[in-house]
């Protein structure tokens, strides 16, 4: 029986660390997912208002087939600068892509990123010409570790999930044959993560060991297909988004990583209603640390990983909001 790893976070995937930094006055933050070695990465963009960096470079037909880090950030378009700070630190340590190795030529760190909108959350955004995100990116790399804080932390620090506090969530699962899948997500969705009129998460069927409160699913509900429950009111385009990274220790090709990201996106639909709206910039990255071979037959094993990843992502979304609400 598949069970969560010892930390029940994405860092249960061997070869991964997470670094986080936040600006409490500005009510925003950054999370960096940092592999020990360059890792294959795919991406799936489903939201109608995404903000991303270097996602085109992740297509299977492109030259670069691995990344050095993935960044999730608040700050809307300003937040993309967090990846600049991360790239600067990695480049200084000669971590990056080299077409022809030469010590006199800087390497090119590959750092895809996605951002969410937290500019209107009441924090002090009077940063003038010096937004904090590049420095937050550098601080997050310096803080990278296997232990991590959930809820109001990192990229989820200033998030709101519908009418509820949003936050940073994570989860993991390990199979009997030793494969590990993990998820990390910053939840800032337009839609609601709870069943209308209740505190019960839409992701409740996937919960393990009461990881987000253990509230039982009601035997009967008067379900109204037009009732969005605690979704945001009067949404503005670009004011929402849920951004995530799925990781596994199974060795994947770039095309297989993209398929994993696509399958994992189903976790959004299991945990948020409505989802993938014109107001959201929903993005899922998929990382492979390649510590284990993907068992044969590969298409079947990839299907298993995709199903587990979607469940992990649904659980991580609920955990992020649950932990943020407790704070």
N, C-alpha and C positions, 0 to 999 in steps of 0.2 A: 504494500500500500504506500502510495506516494505521501510524503509528509514534508512540512516546512523544514528548512535548515535550522541550525542552532540559533541564529539571530533573527530569522524570518525577515531578512532584508536582502536587497540585491547583492550585498557583499558576501552572501553565502556562496555566490558563484566564484570559484577559485580564480585568482588573477585579477580581481577588481577591488578598487577602493573608491570611496566617495568623500569629496571635500565640500564643505558648506561654509558660506559666509553671508551675513546679513547686515544691513544698515537699519537699526531700530528706529532712528528718527525719521528716515525716509520710508519706512515700512516696505522694504523690498529686500531681495536677496538673490543669491546665485548658488546653484549646485553643480558640481563637476564630477562626472563619472570617469574615473581614471584607470585604464587597464595597465597592468605591469609591463606589458609589451604591446606593440601595435596590434590592433584587433580589426577583423573584418566587421563591416557595419552596413546595415540596410536601413531604409526609412520608408514610412508610409504617411502621407499627408492627407487627412480627411476633412479638416475644418474648412469653412469658407473664408476665413480671414487669417491665414497663417503668417507668421514672421519667422524666417529661418535663415541660416547661413550654411553654405557648402552642401546643401542637400543634392544638388545636381551632380556633384562629384561622387556621390554614392551609388549612382546607377551602375548596374553590372557591366556595362560596355565601356566604362571610362578607364583612364590610365591608373588612377590610384585605387588600390584594392584594400586599404586598411586605414584606420584613423588612430590618432594619438590620444584623444579625449572627446567626450561629448559634454556640451554645456546646456543646462536648463537655467533660464534666467527670468526674473521679473523685469519691469522697466520698459515694456513695449520695444520700439525700435532702438531706444537707448541701450537696452539690455544686451543687444548683439555685441556691444563692445566688450562684454565679459569674456568672450572668446578671444579677443585681442590680448587681454591680460594673460589668459591661460596659454595662448600660443607663444607669448614673449617668454614666459617661464620655461616652457618646454623647449623652445628653440635655444635658449641659453644653456640648456643641459644637453643639447644636440639630440633631442628627440623629435623626429619628423621624417618626412619623405626626402630621399636623396636619389636623384636620377643618376648622377655620376659622383660618388663620394669624393669630396675634396675638403680638407680641413680649413681652407681659406674661403669656402663658400658656405653661407648659412644654410641649414636645413630648413625645410618647409613643414612645420607642424600642420597636420590636418585636424581641424577642430570644428566639426559641425555643431550647430547650436539651434535652439528654438526658444522663443520668448513668449511670455504671457503679459497681459495688460493689467497693471496694478497702479497706474498713475493717478487714479481718482479715488484712492482708498483713504485719503485724509492725512497721509504722511507728508513730511516736509520735502517737497520736490524742488526747492529753490536752490538748485545746484549750478545755475548759470552755465558757464562754458566747461564745467568739470563734473559731468555725471559720475557717479561712484562705481560704475560697473566694471571698468578695466581693473581697478584696484580690488574690487570684490572678487573678480576672477583670479587674480594673483593670490589673494588670501585664501580662497577656497582650495587652490592647488596645494598650498602650504599646509592646509589642515586635513589633507586626504588621509583616510584611515578606514579600517574595516567596521568600526563602530559609527553609528549615525543617529541623529535626532530626527524624530518624526513630528508632524504637526506644524507648528509655527516655526519653521526652519528653512534655511536655504531659499530656493526658488519659490517655495510655498509660503514664505513669511508674510507677504502682503496679500495673499490670495483670498478670494471669496467664492464659495461653491453655491451658486444660486443665492438664496437668502441666508445661507449658513456660512460660518467661517470655513474658508478653504485652507489647504495646507499641503505638506509634503508627506506622501505615503510610500510604503515599500512592503514587499512580501517576497517569499521564495517557496520553492517546492523541489523536493529531491525524489527521484524515482528509485524503485528497487534495484534497477541495473546501474545506478550511480550517476545518472545525468541530473544536472541542476539547472533550474530556470529561476530567474529573479526579475523583479520589476521595481522601478522607482518612478514616481509621478508627482507632478505639481498640479493640484486640482484648483482650477479657477473658472469652472464651467458656468455657462448660462443656465443649463438645466439643473434639475434637482437630483440629489443622490439618495433621497428618501421617498418612501411611498407616501402619497398625499394623506395628510391628516395624522401621520404617525412619525415616530423616530426610527422606524425600521428601514435599513438600507436596502436599496434595490439589489445590492450584491449579496444579500443575506444567504441565498442558497449556496454560495461558494465559500462561506466563512468556515474557518478551521480554528477550533479551540477558543471560541469566543474572542477572537483577535480584534474585533471592533464592537464589543459590547454584548454579543450573544443574544440579542433580542429576538424572540421567536417570530417566525412568519405567521400572520393571522390565518386561521383556517379558512375564513371567507372575507372578502372585501367587496365593497360596492365600487368597482373599478370604472372610472369615467375616462374614456380614451382622450378627452379634451382637457382633462385636469392635469396640469403640469406640477401641481404641488408647490414646493418651495423654490421654483425657478426664479431667476432675477426678473424684476419688473422693469418695464420701459427700457429694454436693453438698447445700448448704442453699439453700432458696428465696431469691432475691434476691442470691446471691453471684456472679453472673456477668452478662455482657452484652457485646455488640459494638455500638458506636454509630458512625455514619458520616454523611458528607456527600458527595453527588455534585454536581458542578457542570459547567455547560456555558456556552459563550458564545452558544449559539443562543437566540433570543428564544422564550420559552414563555409560555403562559397558565397561570394557577393549576391548571387541570384537567390540562394537559399536564405540568406539573411533578410533579403527584401520580402520573400514569401513569409518568413517568420513575423516580420513587422506587420504585414498585411493581416495575417491571422490574429495576431495579438490585438489589433484594433477592435476586434469584437468585444474585448473586455470593456471598452468605453461604453458600448451599447448595453452591456449587462449591468452597468453601475450608474449610468446617468440618463436622465430622460427630460427633455429631448436631447439628442446628441448630434454632432457633426452639423450644427446649424450654420447659417450664414454669418452669425456673430462670433463663432468659435474658430480658433486656429489650431485645432487638434492635430498633434503630430506624435508618431511613435517611431523611435529608433530601435534597432535590434543589433546587439553586439555579440560576437563570438570570441571567447578567449581561447578556444581550440585546445583545451587541456585533455579532451577525450575525443575518440573517433565517434562519428555518428553511425550507429549500428545499421547493418543491412537488414531489410531493404531500405535504402535511404528515403524514398518518398513516404513510406509508412512512418519512419522515425521522425521525419520533419513534421508530419501531420500530428504526431503525439506532442512534439515540442510546441507547435502552434496552439493546440488546445490547452495545454498547461499554461502557456504564456497568457492567453486570454483570461483564464481564471485568475492567474496571479495579478494581472493588471486590474481586474475588477476588485479583488481583495485589497490591493494597494490603494485604490481610489477611496474605498470606504475607510481604510485605516487612516489615511491622511486627514479626512474630515473628522473622523472620530477623535483623533489625537488633538487636532486643532480646537475642536469644540470643548474638550476637557480643559485645555489651557484657558 
